[in-house]
Amino acid sequence: MMTLKNIAARALFIGAGVVFYAQSAWALLPIQHWTEPSGAQVWLVESPAIPMVDVQIDFDAGDRRDPAAQAGLASAAATMATKGVRAVGDAPALDENALGEAWADLGASLDVSAGKDALSFSLRSLTEPDLLDKAARLTARVLADPAWPEPIWQRERARWSAAIRESRTRPGTVAGDAFAAAVYGGHPYGQRVTEDSLAQIGVADLAQFHARTLQACRARVAIVGAVDRAQAQALVATLLARLPAPAPCAPLPTVPEVQPLAAPVQENIAFDSAQAHVLIGQPGFKRSDPDFLTLLVGNHILGGGGFTSRLTHEVRERRGLSYSVYSGFSPGLNAGAFAIGLQTRPDQAAEAVRVAREVLARFVAEGPTAAELRAAKDNLIGGFALRIDSNKKLLGNVVNIATNGLPLDYLEHWTQRVEAITAADIRAALQRKLQPERMVTVVVGGVQP
C-alpha cells in the first residue's frame, strides 16, 4: 500500500516530466468565472497536463485596511494564521509544529501573506483525490479556526520589532519610509509598521480582525490546475465551509483615494553611508486604469527596461553617476506611487537628481522615439510567455484579473494591445499621470545643503 508521501512524491515526479508541454498551452486556456451560493467569486483555469492545483483565496483585508495606530495588523494576522488551529468538534487542536508535519505528510503547502490590498491564502496540492480533500480540509481549518496562541505572538512580535530596529540602520529603509510618508500623506498606503504600532496589537485584536474580514461572501478564489468546474466548485465549498457566509454580504468601508501632491517636496536626510539613496516620485494611478498598458510600455523605455532604458543611458552610461537606476509604477486598488530610484556617491547626489529630473521631464514632454518604442514592444511581447510559464505565474495573472475587474480575455489580447500602442499614446498618458515639476525628492546620505 502506498502512503500519502509516496503518492505525493510519485505525482510530483510525473508532473515534472510534463511541465514543458503544459507551458506551451497555457496562453490559450480560457478563464471561467462564476459566483458560488456563499457569495464567493471564483476564477478557474483548467490546466490538466500536470496533476497539481494552485489556489489563491483573497480577502480585501490587506494593509490598506489597517487602523493607523495598528499598522501591521493584517500582516500580523497573516503571520499568526499558520501558528496553530484550535480544536473544533472532533478535530483536535494543532500547534505550529503539528501543522507543519500535516502539510509535509500531504506533500502540499499553504502560504499566508498580506499585501497592501489583500490578505491571501495560497494552497498548492496534488490533485489525487484523497490528498486534495485532506489539503482542502486543513486549509479550511486555517482559514476559519486559527488559535492565535499568545506566547507565539509575543515571540513573533519581538522578532518583528527587532527587525524594524535593525532596518533603520540601513539608508534604503530610511529613504523608503520618508518617500512613502511624503507621497501618500495620511493614506493607508503610506503607513509603516513600527514597534509602537505592533505594541498596540494583541491576540484579541487579531481575532476581531479575523472575524470582521474573513467571510465566505467576500472571498475571491483563483484556481489554476488539473480540476474541472465541478471539481473546482466542490473544492471551493470545502475550503470556505467553516467561514461565516452572511446574506446579504455587508459592504466594507470605503478606503479614501490617494490625494495628488499640492507642491514639490524636497527632503535631505543626513546619514552616514557610503552611498546616497535617492527616490523621486509622486502618486500614480490605480491598476484598473485604462492607461496601465500604455504606461507599462512607456516606463519600460524610461527606466523599467534595465540597461536599455533612457535613465540608465543618461545617468549611468553617459555620466557614471550611478551603477543602476530604475523607474516604476506600483498601482493597486488605490493609486500606487511612481518612483525613480538610484544610489550614488554622496558628493554626486545633487547632480544625479538633476539629471534624473531632466530625463523625466523631457520624456514626459516628448515621449519615446520610434526606435525606443519598437525595442520596448519587441522585448515585452517576446517575453510574454515568461509571464505565464508556470501554474503559479498564471495564477498570479488570474488573481490580477480578479482583483482589478479586468476582462476574462485580458491575457488573450495582451500582446495585440501592446503592439497597438503608439508614441503619441505614451506621451498623452504620461502627461495625464505625471507632473515632473511637482514631485517628492528624498535624498538620504547626500551632501547636505
N, C-alpha and C positions, 0 to 999 in steps of 0.2 A: 504494500500500500504506500502511495506517495504522500508525504507530508505537505503541508501548505508551503513550507520553504522550498521543497523540491519542485512543486508546481510553479512557484514564482520564478525560480532560477531557470527552469526549462523554458517558460514563456518569454522571459527576458532574452534568452539566447535566440529563440526563434524570431522575436521582434527585431533584434539587431540585424538579422540576416535580410530583412525585407525593407529596411529603412530607406534605402536609396530608391527603391521602386515607389514607395509612398510619397517621397518628396516631389517626384515628377507630376503627381496627380493632384496634390493639394490645392493648387491655384484654381482648379476647375470645380471643386466641390462646393455645392450650394450651401447657404446658411438658412436653416429653418428657424422660425420664431413663433412662439405661442405663449399664452398665459395659462398657468395652472389654476385649478379651482381655489387654491390658497391665495391667489393673487400674485404669486411669484412669476417673474418674467424669465423665459428660457430661450437661449440661442444654442442651436445644435449644428455641428458639422460632423457628418458621418464619415469617418476615415477608417475603413475596415482592414487595411493592409497589415496593421500591427495590432496584436491582441492587448491593447492598452487604452486607457481613457484618462484624459486630463479634464478636471472640473475646477472652475473658479466660481465661488459664491461671493458676491459683493453686496455690501450694505452701504448706504450713504451715511457713514459713521466714521469718516476719516478725520484728519487733523483739523479741517475747517469747522468741525462741529465741537472742538474742544472749548470749554469755557476759558476765558483769558487767564483766570487765576489758576487753572488746572491744565495748562499747556502740557501735552504729553499723555493726556487721559486715553485717547484712542490707541496710541502706541503701547501704553501700559496694559490695556485690555488685550491687545494682540499678544504681547509677551506672556501674559499670565494664562491665556486661553489653553495653552498646551502643558500647563504645570499640574494638571490633575483634574479629574472629574469626580463629582460626588455620587454617592450611592442613590439610585432611584429604583424603587420596586425590587425586582430580582437582580438588577445589575449592580455589582459591587463597586465600591469606590476604587479608583485607580490613581496612584500618585504619579509624578512625572516619570519616574523610572519604569513603573509598570506600563504606562502609556507608550514609552519608547520601545519596550520589549514587544508590546502588542503590534505596533507598526512594523517592527522587524520581522515578526512571525508571519505577517501578511505580505511582506515584500512590497508594501505600499508606503506612501508618505503623505503627511499633511503639514503644510506651512501656513502660518497665520501672520499677516502683516497689516500695517496701517500706513497708507499714503496720505497725501493731502486731501484726497476726495473720497476714499473708500476704506472700509475695513474688509479685508479679503481672506477667504479660506480657500486654499489651493490643494486639491486632492489629486494624487496620481496613483493609479492602481491598474493591475492587470484585469482583464475582463472575464477571466474564468469565474463562472457564476458564484461559487462559494466564496472565493477571495473577495470579489467585488461587493457582495452582500455584506460580508463582515466589515470591510473597509467603510462602506456607506453607513452602517450602523454605528461604528466607532466615531466616524465624523459627526454623526447626528448628536452623539453624547457630548463631544467637544463643543459643538455649536450651542447646545441648549443647557448643558449641566456643568459648566466649569466650577471648580471647587473654590477658587480664589484663596488658596492657603496663605494665611498671614505670614508665617515665617519665610516662605518663599518670596512673597512680595517685599518683605524687609530686605532680603538678600539682593533681589534684583534692583530695588531702588537704590541701595548703597552702591552697587556696581555702576549703575547708570549715572549717579551723581559724581562718582569718581571719574568716569569717562568724560563728563561735561567739564569738570575742573581741568583735566588734562588737555582737553581740546582747546581751551582758552590760551594755552601756551603756544598755539600754532597760529601764525598770521592769517592763514587761509580761513580759519574759523571766525576770527575777529572780523575779517573783511566781509564774509558771507552774512554774518549776523547784522552788521551795520547796514549793508546793502539791502537786506530784506526789510529791516525796520523803516528805512527811508523810502523804498519803493512802494511798500504795501501800507504804510501808515498803521491804522488801527485794524486793518482787515486780518482775519484769522490766518491767512497765508503768511503773514509776517511774524506770527507768534513763534517764539523759540522756547524750547524746554530748558528750565533752569532747576537748580537744586531747590529753590523756593517753591516752584510750581509742582515739583514732584512731592515735596513735603505736604502739599495740600491734597494729595491723592491717597485715600485709604482703600481697603478692600471693600468697604461698604459703597464707596463711590464707583468702584469697578462693577459691582453687582447692579447698582442702579443704572449705570451707563448701558450695561448689557440688556437689562430688562426694557429700557427705553428705546433701544435702537435695533435689536435683533428680533425681528418679527418676520414670519414667512412671507407676508404680503409685501414686504419691502425688499425681498431678495431678488438680485439679478444673477442668474445662473448661466454660465457659458460652458459648453461641453464640446470637446473635440476628441474623437476616438472611435473605437470599434463597437459602437452601440447604435441601434436604430431608434426611431422616435418612441416606439412603445417601451423599449428598454430604458431610454432616457427619462421618460415620464415616471417609470417605476423607481428609477434611481433618485430623481428629484424628490419624489414623495417620501422615500426613506430618509434622505438627507435632511429634509425640513420637518419631518413628522413630529419632532419633540418641541418645535418652536411654536409660540402662540401665533394664531392666524386670525386676527380680528377682522370683522367685516361690518362696515367698510374700514379700509385702512386709513387711519388719521394721517393727514399731511404733516410733513416735517416743517419746522420753522424755516422761513426764507433766509438764506445767507446773503448778507449785503454784497453789493458789487464792489470791486476794487476801484478806487477813485483815481482819476488821472492826476498827474503832478501839476501843481499850480505854478511852479517856478523851478529852475535848476537847483540842485543841491550838490555841494562840494564838501566832502569830509576827508580831512587828512589826519590820520591816526598814527601817533608815534608808536613805534615798535622796533625792538632791537632784533633785526633779522637780516640775513644775507641778501634776501630778495624782497623787493617791494611787491605787494599784491594789489592789483588794480581791477576794479569792477566798474563798468559804465552801463547804465541801462534805465529802464522805465517799465511801468505796467504794459503788458502786451494785449493779448486777446484770449477769448475762450477757445477751447478745442473745437467746438461746434461751429466756429466762424467760417463762413464760406471762403474766406481768403486763405485758409490754412495751407492748402497745397501750393498755392502761388507763393506764399511766404516761405514754405519749406524749400522750394527751389531757389528763391532769392537768397535765403540765408545760407544755403549750400555754397553759393557764389561768394557771399560776403565773408563768412567765417566758419561755416559748418563743414566745409569740404576738405579740411586738413591742409596739406601742403599746396593744394591747388587754389586755395581761397585768396581773395584780394587782400584781406587783412594780413595773412601770412606773407604774401609777396611784399607788401609795403612796410610792415613793422619788423619782420624777421629777416627777409632776404635782402631787401634794399638797404636797411639801416642797421640791422643787427641789434635791435633794441630788446628782443625777447626770443627765447628759444621756441616758444609756442604761444599762439594767440588764437582765440576762438570767439564765435558768437553763437547765440542760440535763443530760441523761444521755449517757454515751458508752459504751454496752455493747459488749462484744466477745466473743471466745471465753472470756475471763475477765471478771470483774466490772470494768467501767469506772467512772469517777468520776461522781458527781453534783456539779455546781458551780453556784454563783451568782456572777456576776461583775459588777463595776461599777468606774467611775472617778469620783473626786470630789475636791474641794479638800482638801488635807491637813488643814486645821483642821475639816473636816466628816466625816472618815473614821470616827471613833468613832460619830457619830450615824447615819451611813449603815449601818454594820454593825448597830447596834442595831435600826434599822427593818427591815432585810432579815431579820434573825433573827426578829423578831416576826411579820412577814408569813408566813415559812416555817412557824413553829411553829403559828400559827393555821390555816393551810391544811392542814397535816398532821392537826391535831386535828379540824377541822370539814369539810374537803373543799370542793368548789365549790358555788356556788349553782346553782339550776335555770337561771337566765339565763346564767350563765357557761358552763355545760355545753352548752346549746343553741348558743350562739355559737361555741364551740370546735368542736363537731361540724359545724356548717354550714361553717366555714372549712376544716376538714381534708377533709371529704367533697367540698366544692365544688372544692378544689384537687387532688383525687386525680389527675385527668387530667394535671396538670403533672408528676406523678411518673413518667409513662410516655410522655411526648410525643416521644421520640426513641429511636432504636435504642440509643444509649449509656445513656440513663436506664433503659430497660427492661433492658438488660444488667446494670446495677448492681443492679436488683431481683432478677434471676435469680441473680446472684452471692451476694446476701444469703440467698436461699433455699438455695443450695447450701452455703454456708459454715456456716450455723446449723441445718441439718437441718429447715427449715420445710416444711410440706406443699406439694405442687406447685400446689394451688389456692389458695395463700395470697393472691395478688393478687385472684383472682376474688371472694373473700369479705371482702376488706379493709373495704369501706365498710359492709357489713352488720354486721361485728363492731364497728366503731367506733360505729355507730348504737345498738347494743345495750348499750353501756357506761353504767352508772348512776353517780350521785354517790356512792352507798354503795360501789360497786366501787372508785372512785378513792380514797376515804378509806381503805378497808381496804388497798389496795395501797400507798399512801403510808406507812401505819403499819407495814406489813411491811418496807418498804425503807429508810425514813429515820428517823434519830434526831436531831432538831434540837438536843438538849441535848448531843450527843456528836459534834461536827464539828470539822474543821480550819478555822481562820480565818487567812488570811495578808493582812497589810496592808503594802504597800511604798510608802514615801514619806509616810506619815501623820505626824501629830504624835506623837512618841514619849512614852510614859507616864513 
